[in-house]
């Protein structure tokens, strides 16, 4: 997991969304929007790789065959044939290993009715790894209130970035007041550690039709029955129903979160 050039990374970006979640977004669009210098982590031929967006795009050409690994699975011995995208917790495990203080994600896991994620490993990772996570929100099909309560109860500092509320991911849901607020002005004063910084998608950019959520949950459940991952199926359903808008706003959110991570780690 050592960086080839010996340089220290300020933050690392997850690859699960880019690999499985953005159904209708073309590589060229990702490349054109990607902030300079933002590195990502993935697994290629059983080896953890850290690289640029160009290197990642080139590596993931057959992404439909790639697995999805969280921080728990990453602890296991990786078979030499395994190619995989890393979730938020998977990326946090890599970040901890190399001494990188911040990880960037978009929609994160939590507590909900998902077979492999009754308690998503993103939550224990936040409580135990002492790596700060910049994200958008727990995903809309989860119990957001219970997720936030679990994190607070396990010593995770939760911040809204330029907001005091968490009120959904790609949909407008019930608002939940957050214990702390972080602004651009004080971002690089954030003490590194067990932090979750939530940077929501602007409300006017989110999907308007709440019925999409029911359909996406159904698609995720059907995927579970086929022994396939829940979230890629739910994301594909959102993408189809929204005519690609859900993928577009998730990419924009990930880019926005990278910029927050840059603000947090600036001159440190």
N, C-alpha and C positions, 0 to 999 in steps of 0.2 A: 504493500500500500504506500510505499514511500514515493514522494514526488521525484521525478527523474532529474530535475534541475536543482533540487534542494531548496527551492523557494517556499516561503510560507504563504498559505492561502488564508485570506480573511473570511471567506464564506464559500460554500459549496452548494450547488443546485441539484435537487432530486431529478430523476429521469422517468419515473412511472407515468406522470401525466403526458410528457412529450412522447413517450413510447406507445402508450395504449389509449390515451384519453382524447387526443385531438384528431378526431376521425377525418375531418374535412379540411384541415389546415395543411397547406403544401410546405415542403421543406424550405422553399425559397422565401416564404413569408416569415418563417421562424428565423432564418438567417438574417433577413433584412432588419428585424426588430431587436435582435439579441444584443444586449449591452456588451461592450468590449471588455474582455478580461474575465467574464463570468464563467467559471469552470464547473463541470458536471462530473458525476460519478456513476459508473455502471459496471456490470460484470461481463467480461468477454472471455470465452474459452476457460472458464473457471478462475479467472483472475480479475481482481478489482482494478478498474481503470479510472484514471482522473484525466480529463482532457477538455479541449475546447469544443464549442458547439459544432464546428466543422468536422472535427474528429468523431464526435458522437453521431452526427447525421450519417456519415460515411459508414460507421460501424453497424448501424441499426437497419440496414437495408432490408433484412428479412425479419422485421420486428414481430410479425404475427407468430413467429416460432419462439419468441423470447419469453422467458419466465418473468415473474415479478417477485422480488425478494424484499422482506422487511428486515429490521434489525435482528430479530430472533433467528430467522432462517440464515442470515448472513454469518451467524456464529458457527453454524455447522460446516463441516468439510465440504467444499465446493467441488463437484465433479468436473474434470477437465473439459467436458463438452458443453458445460452450462453457459448460456448467454442470458443475461437478465437485466431488467430495469430495476432501479432501487426506489423504494418508497421513501417517505420522509424519515422514518426510523432507520431504514437501511442506510440512508445517506448520513444520518446522525452517527451511526456506528462507525462509518468510515471517517467522518470528521473528528470524532473522539480519538481515533487511532492515530491520526496525523497532527493532532493539536490545532485543528481548525475550530474557531469559536462559534460560528454561525452557519446554519443551514437554511435554505430557501425552498419552500413548497408552495402549494396553492390550497386546494381543498384537502384537509387532513382527516384521518380516521378518528373514531371516538367510540361511544357506547351506542349500540343499536342492534336491530334485528338482522344481523348478517352472520351466517354460520361461522365463518373464520374470524369474525371481528366482534364478538360479544363485548370484548374489551380490546380494541385495536392496540397493537404494540406501540403505535405512536405515543400513547399516553404514558406507559411505563418508561419509555425512552426519554420523554420530556422530564419525568420526575427523577430519573437516575443518572443520565449521561452527562449532565452539566454542559450541554450544548444548547445555545439559544436557537429557537426556530421562528423564522418569519413566515407566516402563512396568511391565508385569506379568511378562512372560517372552517370549522368542522363541516363536513358535507351535509347537504340538505336532508338526506334520508335518515340521518342520525338524530339521537336525542341530544340536541345542542346544550340544553340546560344541564342535563346529567353529566355530559362530557366536561363542561366548564366547572361544575361542582367537584367532579372527581379530581381534576387538575388542581383546583384550589386546595382541596383536602389533602393533597399529596405534595404540597410545598412548591408548586409551580407558580411563578409570578406571571400573571396574564395582563397584557397591555393592549389597549386599542390604539392603533396608530392614527393620530389626528381624529379620534372618535372615542366616545365612552360606551359604545354599544357593539354587540355582535348580533346581527339580525338576518343571518342566512348567508349562503354561499353564492349560487347563481340565481337564486330566487329571493324574493322579499318575504321573510318570515318574522315570527315574533321577536321583538328586540329583547336582549338580555344585557343588563348593565354590567360592565367590566370593572374590576377593582382598580385598574390603573390606566392612565393615558400617557402616551409617548408622542412627542411632537418632533418635527424636523429639527427644531432648534436645539433640543436636548438629546437627540438620537444617539450621538456618539459618546454620551455620558452614561449610557446604559451599562450597568455592571454585568459582565458576562456570567453565565450560569444557567440555571433552570428557568428560562424565560420563554414564553410564547407571545409573540407580537403579531396581532391580527390587523391586517390592512384590507378592509372590505372593498369589494367591487362597488363603485358608485351605484346607488339605488336605481337611477334612471337608465343604467346600462344592463340591468339584470333582466332575465326572462320574466314576462308578465303573466303567462298562463300557468297557474299553480297546478292545473291538472297534469302537466308534464311530469310532475314528481311521482304521482301514482303510477303512471306508465313506466317510468324509469325504475321504480322499485320492483314492479312486475318483471321487467326485463332482467334485472339483477337476480331475482329469485329463480327465474327460469334458467339462468346461467349456472346458478348454484346446483340446481337439479342435474345439470349436465356435467357437474364436476369442473366447471369453468369459473374463473374469477368474476366476482360480482361487479366491481367498479367499472371495468372496461365495457361490460354489457350495458350498464346504466348510462355511462357516458355516450355510448353509441346511440342509445335511444334518445337522450336529450338532443344530440346532434341532429338526428333525423327529424324529430318533431319541431325543432327550432330552425330548420333549414341551414344548419351550420353555425348559427349565432352562438350557441353554448360553447363550442370549441374556440371561437374567436375571443370571447370574453374571458375564457379561462387562460388562454395564452397571454392576453393583455394583462391579466391579473398576476400571472407568474412574473412577467417582465416588471410590473410595478413593484412586486415584492423584492425582486433583485435590487431595484433602486433604493428600497428601504434598507436592505442589507448593506448596500454601499454607504448609505448615510450613517448607519450604526457603526460600521467598521472604519470609517474615514479617519485618516491620520492617527491610527492606533497601532 
